[in-house]
Amino acid sequence: MPQTRSNGGAGGKEQPKPPSKRKAADSETDQNGSSKSRRKSDGGSSSEQPPSGQSGADKKLKGDDIETHETGNNENDADAPSEVPWHVTEKGFIYWLYRPKVVAADKAETASAESLDEVQSTFMVLVPRASESDTAPASSAEKKENEEGDKREPPNPTTYRLISLGKKRMPSPEAAIASGSEPGGIGGRHSEAIWATVADIGADLNNLAQGMGEERYTTKTRGDRVKPAARPAGRGHYALSIKTTDPASSREVRLTYDISHPSSNEFGAVQKELGLHPSSSILVQMRNPTLAPTGPDALAAGLPEDKRAKLTKGELEENFGGDVKSKGNRYARPEQPSLLDRQGVELLLIKREKQEKEGLQGLGDEQNRALADLAERDQERLSDEAVLKELKLSGQDVKVEPLSGEWA
């Protein structure tokens, strides 16, 4: 679809959103009061590639749909429209992993993290299955099974995007306040924005697995050191979508997810401190790569110039209205998923307070149900070992306790 210039930079407040029909993210039981959890055994169905074929729910998670809600229920936005149109540009699998801090070699066997303070870095991994990007398609196996022949699926896959998260967590005003901090970025205590960077892209998940493994090295001053292997802390399904409203300045790009592992009743301290919810929707903006780092926190606010993604003059004009010196916008909506298929892309992830209960769900009603159905299906059929196989981590000495909410 045509790309439009962003008029809504990160400097303004994220507008309050109308109430959602999305099921409460903090719910731990179904309507009958029974708790849901996935199978823990290794007997769950799995494959090392994204599952072939499409379920009925999966086929619904594409194209255009309408989010509906009752007006006047949100005291922060009483005049919000009752219908919001969304267009899905990409769907796939989403994972979160964290790596404990570096330790001396003689403490490697007991290295762990017991809180976010003991975490070295946290990553979000997107594994596209179907995308409007010509570099991030569905798998060939899925394409053969898809009788409808989704024309948006191009031939050459980018298998994964590794995204490094600033503050070592997802944006979450609640998580910030719970840790004794003030939410960062826009919106005061009611919204938070964090930096994120596309740290790596690749066509082989084995390379990702190797990069997430234990690393040993030696320094002259501190001797033998060990960087512990990363631990998976969450797995689910995601969709990238555009709010296709007029005027163009009202449009948004959102990353919406539903987590299958851990189940909602297994969410623990790990997920809480990482700012995760069983389901949520995050506003995504892209930083103009010609915007120079400024201020006392320059390195944290922007990558060095030689590390930033390179956009052509045409891409800068189309997405930002040009470079910053030509009065191009500082931030833009990455409506084309292909913009994320390069290292050094700098993102601003924004989440408002009570997003899960009061904010836009980021998908149309049918799409929203489909995403939830996919997560629930996998929650029942996939074991923790199956999740490791998806990430090519099976057979490695990987701590899986975080997938049950426990630090390790």
N, C-alpha and C positions, 0 to 999 in steps of 0.2 A: 504494500500500500504506500501511497506517497508519504514522504517524510516531511514534517513540518518543523519550522524553527521553534525552539523553546523560548517562551517568554516568562517562564516561571522558574527562576533560579533558586538556589539554596538559601538565599538571603531572606526570603519571605517566609511567613509562617505556613505550615501545612494546614490547609483549611479543614475544619472539623467535618467529619463524615457522618452520614445518616446511619441509623441502626441497621444491623444485618440480620438476615434470617439464618446465618451460619450457625451451626450447633455450637453451644458454649464450649470454648476451647479447654476450660478447666474441668469439664465433666469427666467423672471417673467411672460412671456406670451407665448402662443402657436404660431404656424406658422401663424395663421390668425390674430395675434395681440390681441386675447382675453385673459383676465386673467382667470386663473383656481383657483378655491377654493372649499373646501369640504363643505358639508351641515353642518350647525351649529345646526340644530334642534336635538331633541332627537329621531327623527324618523329614524335615520340611522340604517342599519342592524348591529347587533352585537351579540356576544356570550361571555360568561364568559370563555370559553376555546378557544384555537386557532381554527379558522374556519375549519370545517370538509370538506373533499374533496379537490381536487386540480384543480385549473384552468389550462387552457392550458399553461399559462405563468409559473405557479408554477411547472408543470411537467418538463419544460425545464431547470429549475434551479437546475441541479444536474449533476454529472458525469463530462465528459471532454468536453472542447470546446477551440476554438482558437480565440485569440484577434488579429485582423488585423488592420494595419494602414499604411499610406504612409511613406516611409523612407525619411529622409532629411528635414522634416518639423520642427524638434526640433533642434534648434541651439545648445543646450546643449548635444545632443546625436545623431549626424548625422549618426553614424554607427549602430544605433539600428536596431535589426532584424524587418522585416515587419510582422512576425507572432510570437505570444507568446502563448504557451500552458498553460492552466489552468485546475486544477482539483478541483471541489467543494467538500469539506468534510463535510459541515454543512450549513443549512439554517434555518432561523427562524425570530422572531420578535425582534426588538431592541427598547429600550426606554432610555431616559435620564431624570433624576430627580435631583433637587437641593433642599437643605434645608437651609433656612435663619439662620443667627446667633442666638445664645441663647439670650433671653431677660428676663427681670424681669417679674414675674407673672402678675403684674398689667398692663403690656403692651402687653400681649399675643394676645389680640383681634386685635391689630393694627400691629402686627409683620409682617414684609415683607422685601424683598430685592429689592433695586433699582439699584444695580449694582453687579458685581462679587465681589467687595470688601466687600459686606454685605452678602455674601454666606458663610455658614459654611462648606458645603461639597457638592460634585456633584458625581452622580453615573450613570453608564451605566449598563443597564440590558439586558442580552441576554436570550431569551426564545426559545430554539431550537425546531424545528418542525421535521426535519429529519437530522440525523447525523451519521457519521462513528464511533462516540463514542458509546460504549456499555452502557453508563450511561446517554446519552442525546438524546433520540429518538424522533420521531414524536409521536403525540397523537394516542391513540388506535382508536379514531373515524376516524382520517384521514387514518389510515392503512386500515380500513374496506372499505373506499371509493376508495382507490387507487388500481385500477384493475391491474396495472402493478406490484404491490407487490414489492416495492423498498426493496431489500434484505439488504440494509444498515440500515434499521430501526429496532433497537433492542427492547426488551420488557419492560424494566424498566426505566421509565423516570426520568431524572433530569430536573425539570420544569424550573428552572431559575438559572442564575449566576448573582450575584450582584457584580459589579466591581467598586471599589472606584478609582476616577481619581485624580492623583496628579495635583497640580496647579488649582484644581477645574474646569477643562475644558479639552476638547480634544486637542491634539497637533495641533498647528496652528501658523506658523510664522507670518501670517497676524494679528491674534488676539493679539499676543504678542506685535508686533510693535505698533498696534493701542492703546494698553493700556500704551504705554511708556516704555515697557520692551524689553530686547533683547531675542530672541528665545533661549530656553535652549537646552542643549544636543549637538548633532552632527550637522555639516553642516553650522555653522555660522548663518547668517541671512536667509539662503536659506532652512533650514530644522530645525525641532524641534522634540525633543524626550521628552516624559514625562513618569513618573512612573505610574503604575496602579497595583492594587492588587485585586485578587479575594477575596472579603470580606466575601461572604456567598454563599452557594449553597443550594438548597432545592427542594423538590418535591411538595410543596404546596404554591401557590402564596398568599394565605391568610396570611401566615407567613411573606412574604415580605411586604404585605400591613400593617400589624401590626407594623413591624419595621420602616416603613416610616411615621407612624403617629406621632401626637404630644406627647411629653414626658414631664412630670412635675417631678421636684425633688427639694430638699431643701439642701442648704449648710449652714454651721455655720456662714460663713463670709458674704455671699451675700443674704441669705434668699431664698425665693421661686423663682425658675427659670423655664423657659419653653423653650424647644427645639421645635420650630415650625415644623409642618408637612411638608413633602417634597412636592414640586410642580413638576408635569410632564412638561417637556420643549421640548420633541420631541418624536416621535413614527414613526417607519417605518419597513422596511424589511432589513435583512442582509444576507451575505454569507461569510463563511470562505473558503478560497481557497489557493491552492499551485501552484506556478509557477513551472511547471515541466520541467525545462530546465537543460541542461548539460553544464558544470560540476556541481556537487552537490552544490558547493560554490555559484553558481548563483541563486539558488532556493530562493523563498520567500514565506512567509505565510502572507496573507492579510485579513483584515476585510473590506469588502466593503458594503456600505449601501445606501439605497434610502429612504428618509424621506417622509412620507405621511402627518403627522401632525407636525408642520403647513405646509401649502402649500407654495411654493416658494415665492409667492407674499405677504405672511403673515410673512415671516422671519423678525424678528425685533432685537432690542438690545439684548434680551435674547440669541438668537441663535448665534448672532455675537460674544458676549463675551464668550460664552461657546465653541467657536471654531467649530460650526456645519456648514454644508453645505447641501443644498438639496440632494446632492449625493456626495460621496467621497470614497476614498480607503486609508486605513491606514496599514502601515507595522507593523507586530507584531513579537516581539521577547520575549523569556522567559528567565528569569534570573536563573542561576544555584543556587539552594537553599543552596549549600555548600559554596557559595561566601560570605565571611564575610563583614559586613558593614565597610566601610573605609572612612577616610577623615572627615573634620569638619561637613559635613552634613550627618553623618552616618545614623541617624534615618530616614531621608527622603529618603536616597538612598537604604535602605534595611530594611526589617523587622527584629526584634529580632529573634534569632535562634529558640526559642520555638514557634514563631508564623508563621514560614515559612512552606510551604507545604513539606510533607515528600515523597521523592521518593525512591524506592527500588534501590539496587545496580545495578540491571539490567536496570532499567529505566534511571538511571544516565549514565550508559555506552552507552545505545542505543541513547540517545538524546544529551548528552554533551561529551561523550567520557570518562566519569568518574567524580569523584569529582575534585574540583579545586586543591587540594594538589597532585592529581595524574596527573596534567596537563590537566585536562578536560577543555573544553571551558567554558568561563564565560557566554555566551549567546548561545541560540539555537533557531531554528525555531520550534514552537509547531505544527508539522505537524499532530499529532494525537490529535483531539479535546478532547479526554478523559483526556489529561494532564491538561485541564482547569477545570475539574470537581472535584476540591478539594480546600478547603480554604487555603489561604496563598500563592497561586501561584503569583509570582511577574512578571509583564510584562513591557516591554518597547514598547510604542506606538510611531511610528515615522511617520511624515508627511512632505513632501517637499513643498516648496513654489509653488503655482500655480498647485498643484497636480490635481485639477479638470479639468484643461484645457490642461496640458502638460504631466501629469504622466500616468503610467499604470492604467487602469481601474479596474484591479484586477479580471476580469472575461472575459470569451470569449464573442464574439459579441452577440450570441444568449442568453447567460445567462445574459448579461448586459441589454439587452432589456427586458428580462423576469422580472428582479428585478425592473426596472423602471415601467413596466406595473403593477406589483403588488402594488407598492406604489400609482400609479395614480388611480388604481381601488379603493383602500381603502380611498384615499383622497376624492373621490366622494361619497362613500356610508357610511362612518363611521362618526358619530358625536363625539364631545369631550366627551360626556357622555359614548359613546361606548368604547372609549379609557380607561376611568376610569374603566369600567366594566372588560375589559381585565386584568387590573392590580389589580382587586378586591378592587378598591378604590371607587366604586360607593356607594353613600349613605353617604360617609364621607364628612366632610367640607373641600374639597380640592379646592385650587385655580386653575382655569383653564386658567386664562389670559395668562400665559406663552405659552400656545399652540397657541396663536395668536400673539406671539412676544413681549408681554408686561410683564415687571417685576411685581411681586406680592409677 
